[in-house]
Amino acid sequence: MEAKPTQVISAPENVTRTALFLRACRREPVPRVPVWMMRQAGRYLPEYRALREKHSFLDVAKTPELAAEVSLQPYRRLGVDAVIVFSDILIPAEAMGAPIELGDAGPVITSPVGSSADVEALAAFDPERETRFVGDAIRLLCSSLGPDVPVLGFAGAPWTLACYLVQGGSREGFPAAKVMLRNEPRVFRKLLEKIARATARYLKAQIAAGAAAVQLFDTWAGELDAAAYRDFELPATQLLIEELAPGDTPVILFSKASNHLLNSLLRTGASVLSVDWRMDLAQLRETFGDRIALQGNIDPNVLLASPEAIAASVHEALRQTRGRGHILNLGHGILPETPVENALAFIRAGQSALLENSSLEPRARAMTEIRKPASLV
């Protein structure tokens, strides 16, 4: 399984991509920010579309060789600084006993959770058995990439996974989940606790397989008001991270539209807070100082603009944090209609900015080796 990237950028001081990524997570000095993209293995890549013509989404996710191949595609094409395993946040839900259908149109759970009995029926699964294919994909990636490139694992956070389990799919506002939270708070807390403990075991297995860091996707956290998040999701996320006992493995927490939740997000125990484009990175850095690293937060729509606009947005984001404790990423997943050359422009812009005396300096030509892709079609 060839993993060599199309673009090769030599890091100053011979810092590996893994060391660069982990230093950023730990808010240590770095010569440049690491950069990757959420949903970077996906429909904007022609090689992904070609593979999906032959295999269903779940077939790819559950076949370690296919999942590893898809995970490597953005590394080969773009030279990203981290490779996230290809999977889906609902994989643990299925292992807990919820029948799911997954595809590009979104998830469907055919028997939603609607009662205390349904919550009790959810199984505490063994990730080395029911979801071993995820760990096997990570092991394949680590073997292919070696120690110099970090492999990332991930899972859904308790509230976001509960939204799908109770609603039965994606729906604006997730009213069914909110009604259960209000009408049956004890049952809903039990559901969140059960998800948290199962997810901790699931992520432990990914770390044991070789994941250098793991990311929790709390995509729908912003649907909760501050009080509901504090009373329901915060304890569940804290429990998950405590149960995970990550040690030296960074935990990244992504949330969307959650400016009103910042004080609670800081208390979750996460190492890195991944934020969307609505957040002001400079304000976050001023408010939190060096207490937590940041990831983000370019609007994915910027990647539909010109390379000059992409570079300007990247440099503005880096100016706001001065590259301190910052992993450059998008504020949400890359859009399927994004041109590959624009994705490459984003990665290049981030990797070509050296951090020196808290200012952004162009990388010296002698320090950079870039091999242009043979094809961007």
ZIFENVEN-V48433 format. One record per residue. RES is the residue in one letter. SS is DSSP state (A for helix, B for strand, O for the rest). PHI is phi in radians with two decimals (999 if undefined). D_CENTER is the distance of its C-alpha to the mean C-alpha in Angstrom with 1 decimal. Layout:
res->RES ss->SS phi->PHI d_center->D_CENTER
res->RES ss->SS phi->PHI d_center->D_CENTER
This chain:
res->M ss->O phi->999 d_center->23.5
res->E ss->O phi->-1.24 d_center->23.7
res->A ss->O phi->-2.04 d_center->20.6
res->K ss->O phi->-1.10 d_center->22.3
res->P ss->O phi->-1.33 d_center->20.6
res->T ss->O phi->-1.17 d_center->22.7
res->Q ss->O phi->-1.87 d_center->22.2
res->V ss->O phi->-2.09 d_center->23.0
res->I ss->O phi->-2.08 d_center->22.8
res->S ss->O phi->-1.31 d_center->24.5
res->A ss->O phi->-1.37 d_center->23.0
res->P ss->A phi->-1.01 d_center->25.8
res->E ss->A phi->1.06 d_center->27.4
res->N ss->A phi->0.99 d_center->26.0
res->V ss->O phi->-1.34 d_center->22.8
res->T ss->O phi->-1.27 d_center->20.5
res->R ss->A phi->-1.07 d_center->16.9
res->T ss->A phi->-1.13 d_center->16.1
res->A ss->A phi->-1.10 d_center->18.4
res->L ss->A phi->-1.06 d_center->17.2
res->F ss->A phi->-1.13 d_center->13.5
res->L ss->A phi->-1.19 d_center->14.9
res->R ss->A phi->-1.08 d_center->17.5
res->A ss->A phi->-1.11 d_center->15.3
res->C ss->A phi->-1.05 d_center->13.4
res->R ss->O phi->-1.65 d_center->17.0
res->R ss->O phi->1.10 d_center->18.3
res->E ss->O phi->-1.60 d_center->20.8
res->P ss->O phi->-1.05 d_center->22.5
res->V ss->O phi->-2.33 d_center->21.0
res->P ss->O phi->-1.27 d_center->23.0
res->R ss->O phi->-2.72 d_center->20.2
res->V ss->O phi->-1.38 d_center->16.6
res->P ss->O phi->-1.30 d_center->13.9
res->V ss->B phi->-2.49 d_center->12.1
res->W ss->O phi->-2.59 d_center->9.5
res->M ss->O phi->-2.33 d_center->8.1
res->M ss->O phi->-1.09 d_center->5.4
res->R ss->O phi->1.06 d_center->7.6
res->Q ss->O phi->-1.24 d_center->9.6
res->A ss->O phi->-1.67 d_center->11.5
res->G ss->O phi->-3.01 d_center->13.4
res->R ss->O phi->-1.22 d_center->16.6
res->Y ss->O phi->-1.26 d_center->17.2
res->L ss->O phi->-1.62 d_center->18.1
res->P ss->A phi->-1.08 d_center->21.6
res->E ss->A phi->-1.21 d_center->21.2
res->Y ss->A phi->-1.19 d_center->18.5
res->R ss->A phi->-1.07 d_center->20.9
res->A ss->A phi->-1.13 d_center->23.8
res->L ss->A phi->-1.19 d_center->22.2
res->R ss->A phi->-1.23 d_center->21.4
res->E ss->O phi->-1.15 d_center->25.1
res->K ss->O phi->-1.82 d_center->26.0
res->H ss->O phi->-2.39 d_center->23.4
res->S ss->O phi->-1.28 d_center->21.9
res->F ss->A phi->-0.98 d_center->18.2
res->L ss->A phi->-1.17 d_center->18.8
res->D ss->A phi->-1.06 d_center->21.1
res->V ss->A phi->-1.15 d_center->18.4
res->A ss->A phi->-1.12 d_center->15.9
res->K ss->A phi->-1.73 d_center->18.8
res->T ss->O phi->-1.92 d_center->20.4
res->P ss->A phi->-0.91 d_center->19.0
res->E ss->A phi->-1.15 d_center->20.8
res->L ss->A phi->-1.25 d_center->19.5
res->A ss->A phi->-1.08 d_center->15.8
res->A ss->A phi->-1.17 d_center->16.2
res->E ss->A phi->-1.04 d_center->18.1
res->V ss->A phi->-1.14 d_center->15.5
res->S ss->A phi->-1.07 d_center->12.7
res->L ss->A phi->-1.41 d_center->15.4
res->Q ss->A phi->-0.97 d_center->16.4
res->P ss->A phi->-1.21 d_center->14.4
res->Y ss->A phi->-1.21 d_center->15.3
res->R ss->A phi->-1.15 d_center->18.9
res->R ss->A phi->-1.39 d_center->19.1
res->L ss->A phi->-2.03 d_center->17.3
res->G ss->O phi->1.24 d_center->17.2
res->V ss->O phi->-1.07 d_center->13.6
res->D ss->O phi->-1.58 d_center->13.2
res->A ss->B phi->-2.63 d_center->10.5
res->V ss->B phi->-2.02 d_center->10.2
res->I ss->B phi->-1.67 d_center->7.4
res->V ss->O phi->-1.12 d_center->9.7
res->F ss->O phi->-1.39 d_center->10.6
res->S ss->O phi->-2.86 d_center->11.0
res->D ss->O phi->-2.59 d_center->10.8
res->I ss->O phi->-1.19 d_center->10.3
res->L ss->O phi->-1.59 d_center->14.1
res->I ss->A phi->-0.99 d_center->15.1
res->P ss->A phi->-1.13 d_center->16.0
res->A ss->A phi->-1.07 d_center->17.9
res->E ss->A phi->-1.12 d_center->19.9
res->A ss->A phi->-1.14 d_center->20.6
res->M ss->O phi->-1.38 d_center->21.9
res->G ss->O phi->2.02 d_center->24.3
res->A ss->O phi->-1.53 d_center->23.0
res->P ss->O phi->-1.24 d_center->24.0
res->I ss->B phi->-2.21 d_center->21.3
res->E ss->B phi->-2.18 d_center->21.5
res->L ss->O phi->-2.06 d_center->18.4
res->G ss->O phi->-2.88 d_center->18.6
res->D ss->O phi->-1.14 d_center->17.5
res->A ss->O phi->-1.41 d_center->19.5
res->G ss->O phi->2.06 d_center->17.4
res->P ss->O phi->-1.44 d_center->17.9
res->V ss->B phi->-2.33 d_center->21.4
res->I ss->B phi->-1.88 d_center->22.5
res->T ss->O phi->-1.31 d_center->26.2
res->S ss->O phi->-2.24 d_center->27.2
res->P ss->O phi->-1.09 d_center->25.4
res->V ss->O phi->-1.39 d_center->25.7
res->G ss->O phi->-2.36 d_center->28.6
res->S ss->O phi->-2.64 d_center->30.6
res->S ss->A phi->-1.07 d_center->31.0
res->A ss->A phi->-1.10 d_center->32.1
res->D ss->A phi->-1.13 d_center->29.0
res->V ss->A phi->-1.14 d_center->26.9
res->E ss->A phi->-1.06 d_center->29.3
res->A ss->A phi->-1.30 d_center->29.0
res->L ss->O phi->-1.13 d_center->25.3
res->A ss->O phi->-1.54 d_center->25.3
res->A ss->O phi->-1.58 d_center->23.9
res->F ss->O phi->-1.49 d_center->22.9
res->D ss->O phi->-1.68 d_center->22.9
res->P ss->O phi->-1.16 d_center->19.6
res->E ss->O phi->-1.40 d_center->21.9
res->R ss->O phi->-2.03 d_center->23.8
res->E ss->O phi->-1.17 d_center->22.2
res->T ss->O phi->-2.15 d_center->18.8
res->R ss->A phi->-1.06 d_center->19.9
res->F ss->A phi->-1.04 d_center->18.8
res->V ss->A phi->-1.20 d_center->15.2
res->G ss->A phi->-1.07 d_center->16.6
res->D ss->A phi->-1.14 d_center->19.0
res->A ss->A phi->-1.12 d_center->16.4
res->I ss->A phi->-1.12 d_center->14.8
res->R ss->A phi->-1.09 d_center->18.4
res->L ss->A phi->-1.10 d_center->19.3
res->L ss->A phi->-1.11 d_center->16.5
res->C ss->A phi->-1.10 d_center->17.6
res->S ss->A phi->-1.16 d_center->21.2
res->S ss->A phi->-1.29 d_center->20.7
res->L ss->A phi->-1.53 d_center->18.9
res->G ss->O phi->1.33 d_center->20.8
res->P ss->O phi->-1.34 d_center->20.0
res->D ss->O phi->-1.44 d_center->19.5
res->V ss->O phi->-2.14 d_center->16.0
res->P ss->B phi->-1.32 d_center->13.1
res->V ss->B phi->-1.79 d_center->11.4
res->L ss->B phi->-1.87 d_center->8.0
res->G ss->B phi->-1.75 d_center->8.1
res->F ss->B phi->-2.83 d_center->6.4
res->A ss->B phi->-2.79 d_center->8.4
res->G ss->B phi->-1.45 d_center->9.5
res->A ss->O phi->-1.30 d_center->11.2
res->P ss->A phi->-0.95 d_center->15.0
res->W ss->A phi->-1.11 d_center->16.0
res->T ss->A phi->-1.11 d_center->13.6
res->L ss->A phi->-1.18 d_center->14.6
res->A ss->A phi->-1.10 d_center->18.2
res->C ss->A phi->-0.96 d_center->18.2
res->Y ss->A phi->-1.23 d_center->18.0
res->L ss->A phi->-1.09 d_center->20.3
res->V ss->A phi->-1.47 d_center->22.9
res->Q ss->A phi->-1.33 d_center->22.8
res->G ss->O phi->1.52 d_center->22.7
res->G ss->B phi->2.85 d_center->20.3
res->S ss->O phi->-1.63 d_center->18.8
res->R ss->O phi->-2.60 d_center->21.4
res->E ss->O phi->-0.97 d_center->21.5
res->G ss->O phi->1.46 d_center->21.8
res->F ss->O phi->0.80 d_center->21.6
res->P ss->A phi->-1.07 d_center->25.2
res->A ss->A phi->-1.09 d_center->25.8
res->A ss->A phi->-1.13 d_center->23.2
res->K ss->A phi->-1.19 d_center->24.7
res->V ss->A phi->-1.15 d_center->28.2
res->M ss->A phi->-1.11 d_center->27.6
res->L ss->A phi->-1.02 d_center->26.1
res->R ss->A phi->-1.37 d_center->29.3
res->N ss->A phi->-1.45 d_center->31.9
res->E ss->O phi->-2.31 d_center->30.8
res->P ss->A phi->-1.04 d_center->28.9
res->R ss->A phi->-1.17 d_center->29.8
res->V ss->A phi->-1.13 d_center->28.6
res->F ss->A phi->-1.18 d_center->25.3
res->R ss->A phi->-1.11 d_center->24.8
res->K ss->A phi->-1.11 d_center->25.7
res->L ss->A phi->-1.09 d_center->23.1
res->L ss->A phi->-1.09 d_center->20.3
res->E ss->A phi->-1.12 d_center->21.8
res->K ss->A phi->-1.12 d_center->21.9
res->I ss->A phi->-1.10 d_center->18.3
res->A ss->A phi->-1.04 d_center->17.4
res->R ss->A phi->-1.18 d_center->19.6
res->A ss->A phi->-1.14 d_center->18.6
res->T ss->A phi->-1.19 d_center->14.9
res->A ss->A phi->-1.07 d_center->15.9
res->R ss->A phi->-1.11 d_center->18.0
res->Y ss->A phi->-1.07 d_center->15.4
res->L ss->A phi->-1.28 d_center->13.0
res->K ss->A phi->-1.02 d_center->16.2
res->A ss->A phi->-1.14 d_center->17.0
res->Q ss->A phi->-1.18 d_center->13.9
res->I ss->A phi->-1.13 d_center->14.8
res->A ss->A phi->-1.08 d_center->18.3
res->A ss->A phi->-1.33 d_center->17.5
res->G ss->O phi->2.23 d_center->16.3
res->A ss->O phi->-1.06 d_center->12.6
res->A ss->O phi->-1.38 d_center->12.9
res->A ss->B phi->-2.73 d_center->9.9
res->V ss->B phi->-2.30 d_center->7.7
res->Q ss->B phi->-2.10 d_center->4.9
res->L ss->B phi->-1.72 d_center->6.7
res->F ss->B phi->-1.70 d_center->6.3
res->D ss->B phi->-1.87 d_center->9.8
res->T ss->O phi->-0.99 d_center->10.1
res->W ss->O phi->-1.80 d_center->13.8
res->A ss->A phi->-1.00 d_center->14.6
res->G ss->A phi->-1.14 d_center->16.6
res->E ss->A phi->-1.26 d_center->18.9
res->L ss->O phi->-1.59 d_center->20.4
res->D ss->O phi->-1.34 d_center->23.0
res->A ss->A phi->-1.05 d_center->23.0
res->A ss->A phi->-1.18 d_center->25.5
res->A ss->A phi->-1.14 d_center->23.8
res->Y ss->A phi->-1.07 d_center->20.5
res->R ss->A phi->-1.08 d_center->22.5
res->D ss->A phi->-1.50 d_center->24.6
res->F ss->A phi->-2.02 d_center->22.3
res->E ss->A phi->-1.35 d_center->18.5
res->L ss->A phi->-1.03 d_center->18.9
res->P ss->A phi->-1.06 d_center->21.1
res->A ss->A phi->-1.17 d_center->18.9
res->T ss->A phi->-1.20 d_center->15.7
res->Q ss->A phi->-1.04 d_center->18.2
res->L ss->A phi->-1.06 d_center->19.7
res->L ss->A phi->-1.01 d_center->16.5
res->I ss->A phi->-1.20 d_center->15.7
res->E ss->A phi->-1.13 d_center->19.4
res->E ss->A phi->-1.13 d_center->19.8
res->L ss->A phi->-1.13 d_center->17.0
res->A ss->O phi->0.79 d_center->19.0
res->P ss->O phi->-1.17 d_center->16.4
res->G ss->O phi->1.08 d_center->19.2
res->D ss->O phi->-1.52 d_center->18.1
res->T ss->O phi->-1.52 d_center->14.6
res->P ss->B phi->-1.11 d_center->12.2
res->V ss->B phi->-2.00 d_center->10.1
res->I ss->B phi->-1.73 d_center->7.4
res->L ss->B phi->-1.99 d_center->8.0
res->F ss->B phi->-1.77 d_center->6.8
res->S ss->B phi->-2.46 d_center->10.0
res->K ss->O phi->-2.13 d_center->12.0
res->A ss->O phi->0.91 d_center->15.8
res->S ss->O phi->-2.21 d_center->16.2
res->N ss->A phi->-1.03 d_center->18.5
res->H ss->A phi->-1.35 d_center->21.0
res->L ss->A phi->-1.92 d_center->18.9
res->L ss->A phi->-0.99 d_center->18.4
res->N ss->A phi->-1.08 d_center->21.0
res->S ss->A phi->-1.26 d_center->19.6
res->L ss->A phi->-1.04 d_center->16.0
res->L ss->A phi->-1.16 d_center->17.5
res->R ss->O phi->-1.62 d_center->19.3
res->T ss->O phi->-1.23 d_center->16.5
res->G ss->O phi->1.72 d_center->16.6
res->A ss->O phi->-1.17 d_center->13.0
res->S ss->O phi->-1.45 d_center->13.3
res->V ss->B phi->-2.34 d_center->10.9
res->L ss->B phi->-1.82 d_center->10.7
res->S ss->B phi->-1.71 d_center->8.3
res->V ss->O phi->-2.11 d_center->10.8
res->D ss->O phi->-1.53 d_center->12.0
res->W ss->O phi->-1.26 d_center->15.0
res->R ss->O phi->-1.34 d_center->17.5
res->M ss->O phi->-1.50 d_center->17.2
res->D ss->O phi->-1.67 d_center->19.6
res->L ss->A phi->-1.12 d_center->18.1
res->A ss->A phi->-1.12 d_center->21.6
res->Q ss->A phi->-1.15 d_center->22.4
res->L ss->A phi->-1.09 d_center->19.5
res->R ss->A phi->-1.14 d_center->20.5
res->E ss->A phi->-1.16 d_center->24.1
res->T ss->A phi->-1.25 d_center->23.5
res->F ss->A phi->-1.72 d_center->21.4
res->G ss->O phi->1.03 d_center->22.7
res->D ss->O phi->-1.78 d_center->21.3
res->R ss->O phi->-1.29 d_center->20.3
res->I ss->O phi->-2.65 d_center->16.5
res->A ss->B phi->-1.40 d_center->14.4
res->L ss->B phi->-2.11 d_center->12.6
res->Q ss->B phi->-2.28 d_center->9.7
res->G ss->B phi->2.30 d_center->10.4
res->N ss->B phi->-2.50 d_center->12.3
res->I ss->B phi->-1.22 d_center->14.2
res->D ss->O phi->-1.04 d_center->15.2
res->P ss->A phi->-0.95 d_center->14.2
res->N ss->A phi->-1.18 d_center->17.9
res->V ss->A phi->-1.07 d_center->18.9
res->L ss->A phi->-1.27 d_center->18.1
res->L ss->A phi->-1.63 d_center->20.9
res->A ss->O phi->-1.59 d_center->23.3
res->S ss->O phi->-1.33 d_center->25.3
res->P ss->A phi->-1.00 d_center->24.1
res->E ss->A phi->-1.16 d_center->26.1
res->A ss->A phi->-1.17 d_center->24.2
res->I ss->A phi->-1.10 d_center->20.8
res->A ss->A phi->-1.08 d_center->22.2
res->A ss->A phi->-1.10 d_center->23.6
res->S ss->A phi->-1.16 d_center->20.4
res->V ss->A phi->-1.07 d_center->18.7
res->H ss->A phi->-1.18 d_center->21.7
res->E ss->A phi->-1.18 d_center->21.9
res->A ss->A phi->-1.09 d_center->18.5
res->L ss->A phi->-1.24 d_center->19.4
res->R ss->A phi->-1.12 d_center->22.8
res->Q ss->A phi->-1.15 d_center->21.5
res->T ss->A phi->-1.75 d_center->19.9
res->R ss->O phi->0.97 d_center->22.2
res->G ss->O phi->1.29 d_center->19.3
res->R ss->O phi->-1.49 d_center->19.7
res->G ss->O phi->1.00 d_center->16.7
res->H ss->B phi->-2.31 d_center->14.4
res->I ss->B phi->-1.88 d_center->11.5
res->L ss->B phi->-1.30 d_center->12.0
res->N ss->B phi->-2.76 d_center->9.4
res->L ss->B phi->-1.51 d_center->10.0
res->G ss->O phi->-1.47 d_center->10.4
res->H ss->O phi->-2.93 d_center->9.0
res->G ss->O phi->-1.24 d_center->8.7
res->I ss->O phi->-1.07 d_center->11.5
res->L ss->O phi->-1.34 d_center->14.7
res->P ss->O phi->-1.04 d_center->16.6
res->E ss->O phi->-1.48 d_center->19.7
res->T ss->O phi->-1.14 d_center->18.4
res->P ss->O phi->-1.12 d_center->20.9
res->V ss->A phi->-1.03 d_center->19.8
res->E ss->A phi->-1.14 d_center->21.9
res->N ss->A phi->-1.32 d_center->20.2
res->A ss->A phi->-1.08 d_center->16.7
res->L ss->A phi->-1.13 d_center->18.7
res->A ss->A phi->-1.08 d_center->20.4
res->F ss->A phi->-1.12 d_center->17.2
res->I ss->A phi->-1.10 d_center->16.2
res->R ss->A phi->-1.08 d_center->19.9
res->A ss->A phi->-1.07 d_center->20.3
res->G ss->A phi->-1.21 d_center->17.7
res->Q ss->A phi->-1.32 d_center->19.1
res->S ss->O phi->-1.63 d_center->22.6
res->A ss->B phi->-1.78 d_center->22.7
res->L ss->B phi->-1.44 d_center->24.3
res->L ss->B phi->-1.78 d_center->24.2
res->E ss->B phi->-2.55 d_center->27.8
res->N ss->O phi->0.96 d_center->29.7
res->S ss->O phi->1.06 d_center->26.9
res->S ss->B phi->-2.17 d_center->27.5
res->L ss->B phi->-1.75 d_center->25.8
res->E ss->B phi->-2.05 d_center->28.1
res->P ss->B phi->-1.05 d_center->27.9
res->R ss->O phi->-1.15 d_center->27.4
res->A ss->O phi->-1.09 d_center->30.8
res->R ss->A phi->-0.99 d_center->31.7
res->A ss->A phi->-1.21 d_center->32.8
res->M ss->A phi->-1.65 d_center->29.5
res->T ss->O phi->-2.11 d_center->27.5
res->E ss->O phi->-2.17 d_center->27.8
res->I ss->O phi->-2.09 d_center->26.3
res->R ss->O phi->-1.89 d_center->27.1
res->K ss->O phi->-1.17 d_center->26.8
res->P ss->O phi->-1.06 d_center->25.5
res->A ss->O phi->-1.18 d_center->28.4
res->S ss->O phi->-2.66 d_center->27.2
res->L ss->O phi->-2.14 d_center->24.9
res->V ss->O phi->-1.72 d_center->26.2
